[in-house]
């Protein structure tokens, strides 16, 4: 398959705290049945790499949502599909905004997240997140072309931060899902294996 036919699909809100269980093997089977080739998943939190299937990203998202609704009964799972070049751009931007200072690379990659936004926030929503409201956590909104990501450096980890995905979505008015740099790098590597 060509790189253009490979897409990364990020799901939000499944397999969290024992709720909304979506077994990855069953999801792979469902996506294969829906016409995707070479379906790969990474850990249980909704990271999927697919080849083939529908041509456009919106059609990919719709198909994945339909599979999840029909197989697992969840009709409100947030799905964001993208090509590998978006991941490459996001990784480079995140490393530029929050470079590893050399103290503990593994810790840096766990605490630095890319929050992928489903679309570019409206101009009047882009400054709705107050940088002073989140303690030592820092973030940068990066808009390039028709996509955007929020790059976040969580000082004490995402689990204890007030800068949650729900808060980001409410402030920016767009759907979002985040992954730490370890996961983003793994997805990028998986997308190049065809």
N, CA, C and O of each residue as an XYZ file, in Angstrom:
776
protein
N       0.839     -1.191      0.000
C       0.000      0.000      0.000
C       0.879      1.248      0.000
O       1.992      1.237      0.526
N       0.374      2.301     -0.585
C       1.115      3.554     -0.591
C       0.885      4.301      0.706
O      -0.070      4.022      1.431
N       1.773      5.265      1.001
C       1.596      6.078      2.198
C       0.264      6.812      2.171
O      -0.339      7.028      3.221
N      -0.211      7.203      0.976
C      -1.455      7.949      0.869
C      -2.641      7.104      1.310
O      -3.656      7.654      1.740
N      -2.539      5.781      1.216
C      -3.640      4.913      1.612
C      -3.551      4.525      3.083
O      -4.454      3.864      3.596
N      -2.491      4.919      3.766
C      -2.329      4.601      5.177
C      -2.843      5.761      6.013
O      -2.464      6.913      5.804
N      -3.718      5.437      6.971
C      -4.250      6.458      7.861
C      -4.128      6.037      9.314
O      -4.214      4.856      9.651
N      -3.927      7.022     10.156
C      -3.908      6.808     11.600
C      -5.259      7.273     12.112
O      -5.717      8.366     11.780
N      -5.891      6.441     12.920
C      -7.215      6.752     13.454
C      -7.108      6.750     14.977
O      -6.685      5.764     15.581
N      -7.498      7.871     15.589
C      -7.450      8.010     17.037
C      -8.872      8.059     17.584
O      -9.700      8.849     17.131
N      -9.140      7.205     18.560
C     -10.445      7.149     19.207
C     -10.322      7.763     20.591
O      -9.294      7.620     21.253
N     -11.360      8.438     21.020
C     -11.336      9.041     22.352
C     -12.411      8.416     23.231
O     -13.550      8.221     22.805
N     -12.029      8.107     24.459
C     -12.997      7.704     25.462
C     -13.384      6.243     25.474
O     -14.439      5.898     26.007
N     -12.567      5.370     24.904
C     -12.866      3.942     25.001
C     -11.855      3.285     25.940
O     -10.732      3.763     26.102
N     -12.282      2.176     26.554
C     -11.412      1.382     27.428
C     -10.765      2.221     28.522
O      -9.607      2.002     28.877
N     -11.506      3.169     29.048
C     -10.994      4.018     30.125
C     -11.692      3.622     31.417
O     -12.917      3.695     31.513
N     -10.926      3.209     32.395
C     -11.485      2.853     33.695
C     -12.500      1.720     33.642
O     -13.415      1.665     34.464
N     -12.343      0.822     32.685
C     -13.257     -0.305     32.584
C     -14.571      0.024     31.894
O     -15.458     -0.827     31.829
N     -14.712      1.227     31.383
C     -15.949      1.643     30.729
C     -15.774      1.669     29.216
O     -14.665      1.828     28.707
N     -16.890      1.510     28.509
C     -16.918      1.572     27.041
C     -15.834      0.670     26.444
O     -14.956      1.112     25.702
N     -15.937     -0.605     26.800
C     -14.924     -1.569     26.366
C     -15.048     -1.881     24.884
O     -16.114     -2.238     24.383
N     -13.929     -1.735     24.208
C     -13.812     -2.063     22.798
C     -12.565     -2.926     22.652
O     -11.461     -2.393     22.539
N     -12.717     -4.248     22.651
C     -11.543     -5.112     22.480
C     -10.879     -4.856     21.122
O     -11.545     -4.843     20.087
N      -9.585     -4.658     21.143
C      -8.872     -4.303     19.917
C      -8.941     -5.396     18.858
O      -9.006     -5.085     17.668
N      -8.929     -6.662     19.252
C      -9.034     -7.747     18.262
C     -10.381     -7.675     17.551
O     -10.451     -7.854     16.335
N     -11.442     -7.416     18.297
C     -12.772     -7.298     17.689
C     -12.859     -6.058     16.803
O     -13.491     -6.090     15.748
N     -12.231     -4.973     17.227
C     -12.217     -3.762     16.402
C     -11.463     -4.018     15.099
O     -11.914     -3.610     14.028
N     -10.320     -4.691     15.190
C      -9.568     -5.026     13.963
C     -10.418     -5.856     13.013
O     -10.434     -5.604     11.808
N     -11.124     -6.842     13.552
C     -11.998     -7.671     12.713
C     -13.091     -6.830     12.065
O     -13.366     -6.979     10.874
N     -13.710     -5.956     12.836
C     -14.780     -5.118     12.304
C     -14.300     -4.180     11.219
O     -14.987     -3.985     10.217
N     -13.127     -3.595     11.405
C     -12.591     -2.687     10.393
C     -12.160     -3.446      9.146
O     -12.302     -2.942      8.033
N     -11.638     -4.645      9.323
C     -11.306     -5.480      8.162
C     -12.572     -5.817      7.383
O     -12.584     -5.751      6.154
N     -13.643     -6.181      8.101
C     -14.919     -6.491      7.449
C     -15.484     -5.275      6.715
O     -16.211     -5.425      5.734
N     -15.150     -4.059      7.193
C     -15.652     -2.825      6.582
C     -14.814     -2.386      5.380
O     -15.112     -1.369      4.753
N     -13.772     -3.148      5.061
C     -13.014     -2.863      3.850
C     -11.615     -2.309      4.048
O     -10.936     -1.998      3.069
N     -11.169     -2.179      5.284
C      -9.802     -1.722      5.514
C      -8.844     -2.898      5.418
O      -9.193     -4.030      5.752
N      -7.640     -2.617      4.958
C      -6.587     -3.627      4.863
C      -5.574     -3.400      5.972
O      -5.440     -2.287      6.479
N      -4.874     -4.436      6.340
C      -3.747     -4.335      7.263
C      -4.066     -3.444      8.462
O      -3.405     -2.430      8.688
N      -5.080     -3.833      9.221
C      -5.499     -3.060     10.394
C      -4.578     -3.401     11.558
O      -4.457     -4.563     11.944
N      -3.923     -2.369     12.119
C      -3.027     -2.543     13.255
C      -3.504     -1.656     14.401
O      -3.951     -0.531     14.178
N      -3.407     -2.167     15.629
C      -3.764     -1.365     16.796
C      -2.569     -1.291     17.732
O      -1.680     -2.142     17.713
N      -2.578     -0.250     18.549
C      -1.514     -0.070     19.531
C      -2.143      0.215     20.882
O      -2.936      1.146     21.025
N      -1.800     -0.562     21.838
C      -2.357     -0.577     23.191
C      -3.887     -0.501     23.141
O      -4.471     -0.540     22.058
N      -4.519     -0.396     24.265
C      -5.978     -0.529     24.346
C      -6.732      0.800     24.292
O      -7.953      0.813     24.447
N      -6.040      1.908     24.078
C      -6.710      3.199     24.220
C      -7.163      3.819     22.904
O      -7.379      5.029     22.837
N      -7.310      3.012     21.862
C      -7.901      3.518     20.641
C      -6.936      4.126     19.655
O      -7.166      5.227     19.155
N      -5.864      3.425     19.369
C      -4.893      3.855     18.366
C      -4.894      2.812     17.257
O      -4.561      1.649     17.485
N      -5.273      3.242     16.048
C      -5.436      2.306     14.944
C      -4.708      2.851     13.725
O      -4.751      4.050     13.446
N      -4.047      1.968     13.008
C      -3.428      2.312     11.735
C      -4.050      1.382     10.695
O      -4.072      0.165     10.875
N      -4.555      1.967      9.603
C      -5.228      1.183      8.575
C      -4.688      1.534      7.195
O      -4.164      2.625      6.972
N      -4.825      0.600      6.293
C      -4.559      0.829      4.877
C      -5.872      0.607      4.136
O      -6.778     -0.056      4.640
N      -5.962      1.169      2.934
C      -7.137      0.959      2.100
C      -8.382      1.580      2.693
O      -8.313      2.561      3.433
N      -9.522      0.997      2.359
C     -10.792      1.499      2.851
C     -11.236      2.742      2.093
O     -10.755      3.007      0.991
N     -12.162      3.511      2.686
C     -12.687      4.700      2.017
C     -11.577      5.693      1.680
O     -10.539      5.737      2.341
N     -11.817      6.486      0.642
C     -10.773      7.385      0.160
C     -10.470      8.575      1.034
O      -9.299      8.892      1.244
N     -11.481      9.247      1.551
C     -11.247     10.476      2.288
C     -11.242     10.276      3.793
O     -11.773      9.290      4.304
N     -10.637     11.222      4.493
C     -10.539     11.111      5.953
C     -11.912     11.156      6.623
O     -12.138     10.453      7.608
N     -12.821     11.962      6.108
C     -14.167     12.023      6.690
C     -14.866     10.685      6.529
O     -15.547     10.223      7.445
N     -14.701     10.061      5.369
C     -15.300      8.742      5.147
C     -14.673      7.687      6.050
O     -15.362      6.784      6.525
N     -13.381      7.798      6.285
C     -12.722      6.877      7.222
C     -13.332      7.039      8.605
O     -13.687      6.049      9.245
N     -13.457      8.283      9.077
C     -14.048      8.536     10.402
C     -15.467      7.995     10.491
O     -15.830      7.348     11.474
N     -16.274      8.260      9.460
C     -17.659      7.775      9.464
C     -17.712      6.254      9.521
O     -18.509      5.687     10.267
N     -16.868      5.592      8.738
C     -16.859      4.129      8.705
C     -16.439      3.555     10.055
O     -17.047      2.599     10.537
N     -15.403      4.133     10.670
C     -14.948      3.645     11.975
C     -16.051      3.834     13.021
O     -16.297      2.942     13.832
N     -16.719      5.004     13.002
C     -17.824      5.247     13.939
C     -18.949      4.225     13.740
O     -19.511      3.713     14.708
N     -19.271      3.935     12.474
C     -20.330      2.961     12.185
C     -19.964      1.572     12.701
O     -20.815      0.870     13.247
N     -18.706      1.173     12.532
C     -18.260     -0.137     13.023
C     -18.374     -0.185     14.548
O     -18.856     -1.174     15.101
N     -17.939      0.862     15.220
C     -18.000      0.882     16.689
C     -19.442      0.867     17.167
O     -19.765      0.177     18.133
N     -20.312      1.617     16.506
C     -21.727      1.647     16.898
C     -22.385      0.289     16.684
O     -23.118     -0.189     17.549
N     -22.127     -0.333     15.536
C     -22.812     -1.596     15.235
C     -22.250     -2.770     16.035
O     -23.003     -3.655     16.441
N     -20.950     -2.787     16.263
C     -20.336     -3.932     16.957
C     -20.353     -3.804     18.475
O     -20.457     -4.803     19.187
N     -20.249     -2.560     18.970
C     -20.075     -2.383     20.411
C     -21.177     -1.550     21.059
O     -21.258     -1.473     22.285
N     -22.023     -0.927     20.244
C     -23.155     -0.176     20.785
C     -22.836      1.232     21.246
O     -23.655      1.853     21.923
N     -21.668      1.753     20.898
C     -21.299      3.114     21.294
C     -21.416      4.017     20.072
O     -20.618      3.906     19.141
N     -22.397      4.903     20.066
C     -22.608      5.725     18.880
C     -22.071      7.145     19.023
O     -22.337      8.004     18.183
N     -21.321      7.384     20.085
C     -20.819      8.748     20.304
C     -19.304      8.795     20.529
O     -18.798      9.703     21.189
N     -18.596      7.826     19.987
C     -17.142      7.804     20.132
C     -16.535      8.831     19.188
O     -16.847      8.852     17.998
N     -15.670      9.676     19.720
C     -14.983     10.671     18.906
C     -13.867      9.986     18.124
O     -13.050      9.259     18.688
N     -13.846     10.234     16.806
C     -12.883      9.603     15.908
C     -12.187     10.697     15.105
O     -12.842     11.544     14.497
N     -10.863     10.673     15.108
C     -10.091     11.606     14.294
C      -9.131     10.786     13.435
O      -8.291     10.048     13.950
N      -9.270     10.930     12.115
C      -8.403     10.213     11.172
C      -7.446     11.204     10.527
O      -7.794     12.361     10.289
N      -6.240     10.735     10.248
C      -5.234     11.606      9.629
C      -4.242     10.783      8.837
O      -4.137      9.568      9.009
N      -3.523     11.456      7.976
C      -2.438     10.820      7.240
C      -1.155     10.921      8.060
O      -1.053     11.728      8.984
N      -0.196     10.100      7.711
C       1.062     10.044      8.468
C       1.808     11.371      8.440
O       2.508     11.695      9.399
N       1.678     12.149      7.366
C       2.423     13.403      7.317
C       1.958     14.392      8.387
O       2.737     15.238      8.827
N       0.699     14.291      8.807
C       0.243     15.156      9.907
C       0.957     14.785     11.203
O       1.332     15.658     11.986
N       1.139     13.495     11.422
C       1.859     13.038     12.621
C       3.305     13.529     12.567
O       3.828     14.018     13.569
N       3.952     13.405     11.415
C       5.336     13.874     11.281
C       5.456     15.356     11.606
O       6.366     15.769     12.326
N       4.536     16.156     11.072
C       4.541     17.596     11.323
C       4.304     17.885     12.805
O       4.943     18.767     13.378
N       3.394     17.149     13.416
C       3.084     17.352     14.833
C       4.274     17.009     15.727
O       4.562     17.726     16.685
N       4.956     15.922     15.412
C       6.131     15.536     16.205
C       7.202     16.619     16.113
O       7.774     17.015     17.129
N       7.473     17.095     14.912
C       8.488     18.136     14.734
C       8.109     19.411     15.490
O       8.961     20.038     16.120
N       6.835     19.793     15.428
C       6.386     20.998     16.127
C       6.489     20.828     17.637
O       6.886     21.754     18.344
N       6.134     19.661     18.125
C       6.192     19.419     19.562
C       7.626     19.448     20.072
O       7.906     19.993     21.140
N       8.533     18.854     19.299
C       9.947     18.879     19.687
C      10.510     20.289     19.639
O      11.388     20.635     20.429
N      10.014     21.104     18.720
C      10.451     22.496     18.629
C       9.911     23.312     19.812
O      10.643     24.102     20.409
N       8.632     23.119     20.146
C       8.002     23.898     21.213
C       8.470     23.470     22.606
O       8.696     24.306     23.481
N       8.610     22.168     22.795
C       8.988     21.630     24.103
C      10.137     20.640     23.931
O       9.934     19.430     24.033
N      11.342     21.148     23.672
C      12.470     20.237     23.438
C      12.851     19.466     24.697
O      12.695     19.947     25.820
N      13.346     18.276     24.476
C      13.849     17.463     25.577
C      15.096     18.149     26.129
O      16.055     18.395     25.397
N      15.075     18.451     27.406
C      16.202     19.139     28.040
C      17.283     18.180     28.520
O      18.255     18.601     29.148
N      17.119     16.888     28.226
C      18.158     15.920     28.526
C      18.129     15.336     29.920
O      19.030     14.576     30.276
N      17.119     15.662     30.733
C      17.090     15.124     32.085
C      16.641     13.672     32.111
O      17.319     12.820     32.686
N      15.495     13.384     31.489
C      14.975     12.026     31.412
C      14.115     11.930     30.160
O      12.934     12.277     30.197
N      14.687     11.465     29.054
C      13.943     11.438     27.792
C      12.620     10.676     27.871
O      11.637     11.079     27.250
N      12.587      9.575     28.631
C      11.338      8.808     28.739
C      10.278      9.617     29.472
O       9.112      9.613     29.076
N      10.670     10.308     30.531
C       9.727     11.133     31.270
C       9.243     12.290     30.398
O       8.057     12.620     30.403
N      10.147     12.898     29.660
C       9.781     13.988     28.758
C       8.734     13.520     27.745
O       7.749     14.218     27.509
N       8.940     12.351     27.151
C       8.018     11.838     26.134
C       6.668     11.450     26.731
O       5.657     11.473     26.029
N       6.634     11.096     28.010
C       5.362     10.793     28.676
C       4.593     12.066     29.006
O       3.367     12.098     28.898
N       5.303     13.104     29.404
C       4.655     14.344     29.855
C       4.338     15.313     28.721
O       3.539     16.232     28.903
N       4.939     15.127     27.576
C       4.683     16.002     26.438
C       3.648     15.333     25.542
O       3.849     14.213     25.072
N       2.542     16.031     25.313
C       1.422     15.479     24.548
C       1.129     16.321     23.316
O       1.364     17.529     23.280
N       0.612     15.640     22.319
C       0.032     16.314     21.163
C      -1.471     16.081     21.251
O      -1.933     14.940     21.261
N      -2.229     17.172     21.314
C      -3.681     17.086     21.315
C      -4.132     17.400     19.890
O      -4.049     18.541     19.437
N      -4.606     16.379     19.198
C      -5.037     16.526     17.820
C      -6.455     17.087     17.809
O      -7.352     16.540     18.450
N      -6.649     18.173     17.081
C      -7.957     18.810     16.987
C      -8.630     18.373     15.693
O      -7.978     18.258     14.656
N      -9.926     18.131     15.757
C     -10.657     17.642     14.591
C     -10.687     18.680     13.471
O     -10.714     18.325     12.293
N     -10.682     19.940     13.833
C     -10.612     21.014     12.840
C      -9.958     22.223     13.491
O      -9.751     22.246     14.704
N      -9.641     23.203     12.702
C      -9.033     24.431     13.222
C     -10.087     25.188     14.019
O     -11.190     25.408     13.518
N      -9.775     25.592     15.248
C     -10.748     26.356     16.040
C     -11.050     27.701     15.378
O     -10.192     28.293     14.724
N     -12.270     28.165     15.558
C     -12.644     29.487     15.054
C     -11.728     30.530     15.683
O     -11.266     30.361     16.811
N     -11.470     31.605     14.952
C     -10.503     32.607     15.419
C     -10.886     33.199     16.770
O     -10.004     33.531     17.563
N     -12.173     33.338     17.049
C     -12.587     33.920     18.328
C     -12.494     32.942     19.496
O     -12.727     33.332     20.640
N     -12.157     31.673     19.230
C     -12.022     30.668     20.292
C     -10.568     30.361     20.624
O     -10.292     29.704     21.628
N      -9.643     30.821     19.804
C      -8.247     30.386     19.937
C      -7.556     30.884     21.198
O      -6.552     30.303     21.612
N      -8.057     31.926     21.809
C      -7.416     32.437     23.029
C      -8.269     32.173     24.270
O      -8.120     32.853     25.286
N      -9.157     31.192     24.186
C     -10.056     30.885     25.300
C      -9.395     30.087     26.426
O      -9.950     29.996     27.521
N      -8.243     29.522     26.177
C      -7.508     28.823     27.227
C      -6.515     29.802     27.843
O      -5.603     30.277     27.166
N      -6.692     30.096     29.108
C      -5.818     31.035     29.808
C      -4.540     30.321     30.247
O      -4.603     29.412     31.074
N      -3.385     30.713     29.712
C      -2.134     30.037     30.078
C      -1.842     30.082     31.576
O      -1.147     29.205     32.090
N      -2.350     31.070     32.275
C      -2.087     31.175     33.705
C      -2.985     30.315     34.574
O      -2.798     30.262     35.789
N      -3.958     29.639     33.972
C      -4.941     28.877     34.743
C      -4.521     27.442     35.023
O      -5.260     26.700     35.670
N      -3.348     27.040     34.548
C      -2.994     25.630     34.623
C      -1.667     25.379     35.319
O      -0.952     24.438     34.974
N      -1.335     26.205     36.285
C      -0.110     26.005     37.049
C       1.116     25.998     36.161
O       1.319     26.908     35.358
N       1.934     24.968     36.309
C       3.175     24.862     35.547
C       2.988     24.214     34.172
O       3.941     24.130     33.397
N       1.779     23.759     33.864
C       1.533     23.180     32.545
C       1.589     24.283     31.492
O       1.099     25.393     31.699
N       2.201     23.945     30.359
C       2.325     24.927     29.269
C       1.754     24.332     27.991
O       1.746     23.115     27.811
N       1.274     25.205     27.100
C       0.709     24.715     25.849
C       0.895     25.749     24.749
O       1.037     26.946     24.999
N       0.887     25.238     23.518
C       1.016     26.072     22.329
C       0.045     25.541     21.285
O       0.044     24.347     20.985
N      -0.783     26.425     20.730
C      -1.674     26.048     19.635
C      -0.920     26.212     18.331
O      -0.397     27.289     18.042
N      -0.861     25.137     17.534
C      -0.146     25.151     16.261
C      -1.154     24.906     15.141
O      -1.775     23.845     15.072
N      -1.309     25.902     14.264
C      -2.216     25.787     13.129
C      -1.366     25.756     11.867
O      -0.550     26.649     11.637
N      -1.557     24.740     11.062
C      -0.831     24.639      9.797
C      -1.802     24.142      8.741
O      -2.284     23.010      8.787
N      -2.072     25.026      7.786
C      -3.051     24.691      6.750
C      -4.434     24.552      7.354
O      -4.913     25.443      8.056
N      -5.077     23.413      7.070
C      -6.440     23.202      7.548
C      -6.518     22.278      8.763
O      -7.581     21.735      9.063
N      -5.394     22.099      9.462
C      -5.380     21.278     10.675
C      -4.691     22.032     11.818
O      -3.963     23.001     11.603
N      -4.945     21.555     13.027
C      -4.347     22.200     14.198
C      -4.119     21.171     15.293
O      -4.848     20.187     15.413
N      -3.089     21.426     16.084
C      -2.805     20.635     17.271
C      -2.482     21.583     18.424
O      -1.990     22.694     18.225
N      -2.770     21.117     19.610
C      -2.346     21.812     20.818
C      -1.203     20.985     21.392
O      -1.383     19.811     21.718
N      -0.036     21.592     21.515
C       1.115     20.896     22.096
C       1.160     21.261     23.566
O       1.129     22.438     23.925
N       1.233     20.238     24.423
C       1.124     20.456     25.857
C       2.307     19.819     26.570
O       2.682     18.681     26.289
N       2.885     20.568     27.491
C       3.896     20.031     28.390
C       3.268     19.992     29.781
O       3.096     21.027     30.424
N       2.927     18.783     30.237
C       2.317     18.602     31.550
C       3.428     18.489     32.594
O       4.191     17.524     32.590
N       3.515     19.460     33.469
C       4.599     19.510     34.448
C       4.595     18.299     35.377
O       5.653     17.786     35.742
N       3.405     17.847     35.754
C       3.304     16.747     36.712
C       2.491     15.581     36.154
O       1.984     14.751     36.907
N       2.373     15.527     34.836
C       1.625     14.457     34.189
C       0.203     14.882     33.863
O      -0.374     15.730     34.544
N      -0.353     14.292     32.825
C      -1.693     14.652     32.362
C      -2.777     14.253     33.353
O      -3.825     14.896     33.422
N      -2.531     13.199     34.118
C      -3.544     12.686     35.036
C      -3.912     13.617     36.161
O      -4.995     13.494     36.734
N      -3.036     14.549     36.495
C      -3.317     15.463     37.605
C      -3.590     16.892     37.135
O      -3.827     17.781     37.953
N      -3.558     17.109     35.847
C      -3.684     18.463     35.313
C      -5.136     18.918     35.211
O      -6.046     18.110     35.025
N      -5.331     20.219     35.335
C      -6.642     20.826     35.084
C      -6.849     21.070     33.591
O      -7.958     21.391     33.161
N      -5.801     20.921     32.810
C      -5.886     21.095     31.364
C      -6.299     19.755     30.746
O      -5.487     19.047     30.151
N      -7.582     19.429     30.906
C      -8.120     18.153     30.443
C      -8.633     18.276     29.013
O      -8.811     19.379     28.497
N      -8.863     17.144     28.389
C      -9.422     17.160     27.038
C     -10.806     17.794     27.018
O     -11.134     18.523     26.081
N     -11.624     17.529     28.034
C     -12.948     18.161     28.088
C     -12.829     19.680     28.120
O     -13.568     20.383     27.431
N     -11.906     20.174     28.915
C     -11.720     21.624     29.013
C     -11.192     22.207     27.700
O     -11.606     23.289     27.283
N     -10.285     21.488     27.062
C      -9.753     21.932     25.770
C     -10.876     21.987     24.738
O     -10.990     22.961     23.994
N     -11.704     20.944     24.691
C     -12.802     20.921     23.724
C     -13.796     22.054     23.965
O     -14.234     22.710     23.020
N     -14.148     22.282     25.214
C     -15.097     23.367     25.522
C     -14.519     24.726     25.143
O     -15.214     25.562     24.566
N     -13.257     24.941     25.464
C     -12.648     26.249     25.194
C     -12.484     26.497     23.702
O     -12.782     27.589     23.219
N     -12.014     25.497     22.968
C     -11.714     25.686     21.552
C     -12.899     25.396     20.633
O     -12.887     25.775     19.462
N     -13.922     24.724     21.165
C     -15.110     24.445     20.370
C     -14.912     23.388     19.300
O     -15.608     23.392     18.285
N     -13.962     22.477     19.519
C     -13.702     21.400     18.557
C     -13.453     20.097     19.302
O     -13.049     20.101     20.465
N     -13.700     18.973     18.615
C     -13.365     17.679     19.199
C     -11.852     17.521     19.237
O     -11.139     18.042     18.380
N     -11.368     16.789     20.248
C      -9.927     16.640     20.418
C      -9.606     15.300     21.069
O     -10.422     14.727     21.791
N      -8.417     14.823     20.800
C      -7.898     13.656     21.509
C      -6.387     13.783     21.578
O      -5.754     14.220     20.617
N      -5.812     13.408     22.698
C      -4.382     13.592     22.905
C      -3.624     12.295     23.062
O      -4.167     11.277     23.490
N      -2.348     12.359     22.701
C      -1.444     11.229     22.879
C      -0.088     11.772     23.300
O       0.325     12.842     22.852
N       0.603     11.037     24.159
C       1.949     11.480     24.529
C       2.916     11.174     23.387
O       2.590     10.437     22.457
N       4.109     11.759     23.479
C       5.069     11.615     22.375
C       5.489     10.171     22.152
O       5.776      9.787     21.018
N       5.534      9.359     23.210
C       5.853      7.940     23.031
C       4.852      7.284     22.088
O       5.235      6.587     21.149
N       3.567      7.510     22.346
C       2.520      6.909     21.525
C       2.530      7.469     20.109
O       2.381      6.723     19.141
N       2.705      8.788     19.989
C       2.734      9.411     18.664
C       3.882      8.839     17.830
O       3.703      8.549     16.647
N       5.047      8.678     18.435
C       6.193      8.120     17.717
C       5.918      6.680     17.298
O       6.293      6.271     16.199
N       5.270      5.916     18.159
C       4.947      4.521     17.821
C       3.957      4.459     16.656
O       4.099      3.621     15.766
N       2.964      5.334     16.660
C       1.986      5.351     15.568
C       2.646      5.735     14.251
O       2.315      5.190     13.197
N       3.575      6.671     14.319
C       4.292      7.073     13.119
C       5.097      5.896     12.570
O       5.109      5.657     11.363
N       5.765      5.167     13.454
C       6.533      3.993     13.024
C       5.608      2.924     12.435
O       5.952      2.297     11.433
N       4.454      2.714     13.039
C       3.496      1.719     12.534
C       2.954      2.108     11.163
O       2.675      1.243     10.332
N       2.808      3.407     10.929
C       2.244      3.856      9.653
C       3.218      3.667      8.499
O       2.814      3.664      7.336
N       4.490      3.512      8.813
C       5.489      3.324      7.745
C       5.731      1.853      7.460
O       6.490      1.527      6.547
N       5.112      0.960      8.208
C       5.258     -0.485      8.013
C       4.052     -0.967      7.224
O       2.962     -1.125      7.776
N       4.247     -1.195      5.947
C       3.120     -1.657      5.111
C       3.480     -2.939      4.395
O       2.664     -3.479      3.648
